[in-house]
Amino acid sequence: MGNIYHNKTAQWLAYAVFFAAIGAVPLFQDDSFLLNQLATYGVYGMLALSISLCWGFGGILNLGQGIAFGLGAYGMAMTMQMQTQTESNPIPPFMLNNSLEHLPLLWVPFQSTAAGIFLAIAVPTFFCVVFGGIMFRARVSGVFFTIMTLAMLSAFYTIILDQQAYTGGANGLSPPSALQLGSIEIDPYSPIAYWIVFVFLCASTVLAKLLTQSSFGLVTQAIRDDSERVRFLGYSVAGYETMIYTISGLIAAIAGCCWVMLVQYVSPAQLDVGFSLSMVIWAAIGGRHSLIGAMIGAFVIQGAQSYLGDTFLSTWLLLLGGFFIIVVRFLPNGLASLLEAGLGLLSSRRSSAPHGNGAGEPVAIKEEAY
């Protein structure tokens, strides 16, 4: 009997149980503040999922995931801001405070909710296509690609911070009203908002899981292990790397939209280097080779920060750093490797245990293929 951890049927069953559990939370919890907080953790889970897909399965360490997240968040914030503006007053207050007399052309498409949400997702995705295509076709990989993503993140952070008249600068954007979808207002503290995040988290996870188990995923993981050998076999390594990087960015952009829907605020802090590094830490602690492990890592770390951060204040960062060092040193594949080892040990004990066939003779145990 093989390790059930690697059994595809068992994996899908575990995912079904996991999402059934978190999807049922609003049925048993009526605390609106807690629902909003848990929905925010769902956004963090999407970000950890995107890092796991790009880094764990694609071998591409991206320290600039905040670009896709931040652009998506700003796009959604601009859409929600324009929903509160009228024909007689089309210019947001912060623009008037910066002496702008006309609505900038950049903001005009966001007067339409459908166009605004589309752009909030499409723009960061298109950026990933272009940036990833340029980098990977030039065979920029490894630590050099990581440095480039970090540089691009810093550039976007500086641009948004400096262009105060168009982005709100350090104050960010604070849409005064909740997201309006047709005649429905999405209260960020309602079960509806929670389920919206849940649906996107579930859909992103299923998409990522199907990709990793497809032929595309197998080639991508082969590129992660030995890109030159895959290139010699005739595959377009740059094409596969660009695709997995873009899909990862798409998930992060959707997470950015959900974030603003929940908190009604965005600032350059969402493009800060520290936040993007946190995404990598979540995935590393949970297990970057496990989609669900990375998500659980985000839940655990952010949950601990919410409840322990007020107690330990700045000391919390030292605790997190120490925990991260311990995991990297003794569990390089994250906390998910503990489950893998435990199930492997259980499977080996079952395989070595004698089984009778009714005549006192042992029977052969056939290992299930997966």
Disulfide bonds with the S-S distance in Angstrom:
none
